[in-house]
Amino acid sequence: MEALYLLVPLSIAIVFAAIWLFFRMSDDGQFDDLVSPGWRILQDDDRAAASENPADTGTVPD
C-alpha cells in the first residue's frame, strides 16, 4: 500500500511530462510534414552519384 503513495504521483508526473513534450514538439513544427521524407527516399536519383566520377563508366573490366 505504501508503494502507491510513490507510484501514483510518479505516474501522473510522467503523463503530464509526456503531454507537455508532445505539445512542445507540435508547436516547434515537428509534425508539420509527415509525407515528404518518405517520398524523398523513393525519388532519390542514383545517376547523380555516378556522374560525380567521370572515370567510372559503369562497365565491369574483363
C-alpha atoms as an extended CHARMM CRD file, in Angstrom:
* protein
*
        62  EXT
         1         1  MET       CA              0.0000000000        0.0000000000        0.0000000000  PROA      1               0.0000000000
         2         2  GLU       CA              2.8470000000        2.3610000000        0.7180000000  PROA      2               0.0000000000
         3         3  ALA       CA              4.1350000000        1.8810000000       -2.8200000000  PROA      3               0.0000000000
         4         4  LEU       CA              1.0000000000        3.5680000000       -4.1590000000  PROA      4               0.0000000000
         5         5  TYR       CA              1.9800000000        6.7950000000       -2.4290000000  PROA      5               0.0000000000
         6         6  LEU       CA              5.0380000000        6.8580000000       -4.6700000000  PROA      6               0.0000000000
         7         7  LEU       CA              3.7170000000        5.2410000000       -7.8530000000  PROA      7               0.0000000000
         8         8  VAL       CA              0.5320000000        7.2840000000       -8.3310000000  PROA      8               0.0000000000
         9         9  PRO       CA              2.1870000000       10.7340000000       -8.2090000000  PROA      9               0.0000000000
        10        10  LEU       CA              5.0940000000        9.4220000000      -10.2800000000  PROA      10              0.0000000000
        11        11  SER       CA              2.7800000000        8.0940000000      -12.9830000000  PROA      11              0.0000000000
        12        12  ILE       CA              0.7970000000       11.3540000000      -13.0290000000  PROA      12              0.0000000000
        13        13  ALA       CA              4.0430000000       13.3210000000      -13.3870000000  PROA      13              0.0000000000
        14        14  ILE       CA              5.1480000000       11.1020000000      -16.2830000000  PROA      14              0.0000000000
        15        15  VAL       CA              1.8050000000       11.5770000000      -18.0620000000  PROA      15              0.0000000000
        16        16  PHE       CA              1.9890000000       15.3600000000      -17.6810000000  PROA      16              0.0000000000
        17        17  ALA       CA              5.6030000000       15.3520000000      -18.9020000000  PROA      17              0.0000000000
        18        18  ALA       CA              4.6060000000       13.3460000000      -21.9900000000  PROA      18              0.0000000000
        19        19  ILE       CA              1.7040000000       15.7030000000      -22.7350000000  PROA      19              0.0000000000
        20        20  TRP       CA              3.9620000000       18.7440000000      -22.2760000000  PROA      20              0.0000000000
        21        21  LEU       CA              6.5940000000       17.2350000000      -24.5550000000  PROA      21              0.0000000000
        22        22  PHE       CA              4.0080000000       16.4330000000      -27.2410000000  PROA      22              0.0000000000
        23        23  PHE       CA              2.6120000000       19.9710000000      -27.2590000000  PROA      23              0.0000000000
        24        24  ARG       CA              6.0910000000       21.4810000000      -27.2440000000  PROA      24              0.0000000000
        25        25  MET       CA              7.1370000000       19.4190000000      -30.2650000000  PROA      25              0.0000000000
        26        26  SER       CA              3.9230000000       20.2190000000      -32.1170000000  PROA      26              0.0000000000
        27        27  ASP       CA              4.4900000000       23.9490000000      -31.5080000000  PROA      27              0.0000000000
        28        28  ASP       CA              8.0410000000       23.6230000000      -32.8830000000  PROA      28              0.0000000000
        29        29  GLY       CA              6.7100000000       22.1270000000      -36.1320000000  PROA      29              0.0000000000
        30        30  GLN       CA              7.8480000000       18.5620000000      -35.5710000000  PROA      30              0.0000000000
        31        31  PHE       CA              4.6590000000       17.1030000000      -37.0580000000  PROA      31              0.0000000000
        32        32  ASP       CA              4.0950000000       19.5630000000      -39.9030000000  PROA      32              0.0000000000
        33        33  ASP       CA              5.2240000000       17.4310000000      -42.8500000000  PROA      33              0.0000000000
        34        34  LEU       CA              4.9210000000       13.6790000000      -42.4510000000  PROA      34              0.0000000000
        35        35  VAL       CA              4.6960000000       12.7620000000      -46.1540000000  PROA      35              0.0000000000
        36        36  SER       CA              7.7440000000       14.3520000000      -47.8180000000  PROA      36              0.0000000000
        37        37  PRO       CA             10.5310000000       12.3810000000      -46.0760000000  PROA      37              0.0000000000
        38        38  GLY       CA              9.0480000000        9.1010000000      -47.3040000000  PROA      38              0.0000000000
        39        39  TRP       CA              8.7120000000       10.3520000000      -50.8700000000  PROA      39              0.0000000000
        40        40  ARG       CA             12.2180000000       11.8420000000      -50.8220000000  PROA      40              0.0000000000
        41        41  ILE       CA             13.7040000000        8.3680000000      -50.3150000000  PROA      41              0.0000000000
        42        42  LEU       CA             11.7440000000        6.9560000000      -53.2490000000  PROA      42              0.0000000000
        43        43  GLN       CA             12.6950000000        9.8180000000      -55.5750000000  PROA      43              0.0000000000
        44        44  ASP       CA             16.4250000000        9.5430000000      -54.9070000000  PROA      44              0.0000000000
        45        45  ASP       CA             18.3970000000        9.8880000000      -58.1460000000  PROA      45              0.0000000000
        46        46  ASP       CA             21.2390000000        7.3750000000      -58.2070000000  PROA      46              0.0000000000
        47        47  ARG       CA             22.5300000000        8.6990000000      -61.5420000000  PROA      47              0.0000000000
        48        48  ALA       CA             23.7970000000       11.8670000000      -59.8370000000  PROA      48              0.0000000000
        49        49  ALA       CA             26.2850000000        9.8330000000      -57.7960000000  PROA      49              0.0000000000
        50        50  ALA       CA             27.5860000000        8.0990000000      -60.9300000000  PROA      50              0.0000000000
        51        51  SER       CA             28.1570000000       11.3870000000      -62.7480000000  PROA      51              0.0000000000
        52        52  GLU       CA             30.4420000000       12.6670000000      -59.9730000000  PROA      52              0.0000000000
        53        53  ASN       CA             33.2290000000       10.2960000000      -61.0530000000  PROA      53              0.0000000000
        54        54  PRO       CA             33.6800000000       10.6570000000      -64.8580000000  PROA      54              0.0000000000
        55        55  ALA       CA             36.3740000000        7.9330000000      -64.9440000000  PROA      55              0.0000000000
        56        56  ASP       CA             33.8180000000        5.3930000000      -63.8150000000  PROA      56              0.0000000000
        57        57  THR       CA             31.9910000000        4.2790000000      -66.9420000000  PROA      57              0.0000000000
        58        58  GLY       CA             29.8770000000        1.7390000000      -65.1520000000  PROA      58              0.0000000000
        59        59  THR       CA             31.3690000000       -1.2100000000      -67.0210000000  PROA      59              0.0000000000
        60        60  VAL       CA             32.9990000000       -4.2170000000      -65.4580000000  PROA      60              0.0000000000
        61        61  PRO       CA             36.6340000000       -4.7660000000      -66.5560000000  PROA      61              0.0000000000
        62        62  ASP       CA             37.4520000000       -8.0960000000      -68.2190000000  PROA      62              0.0000000000
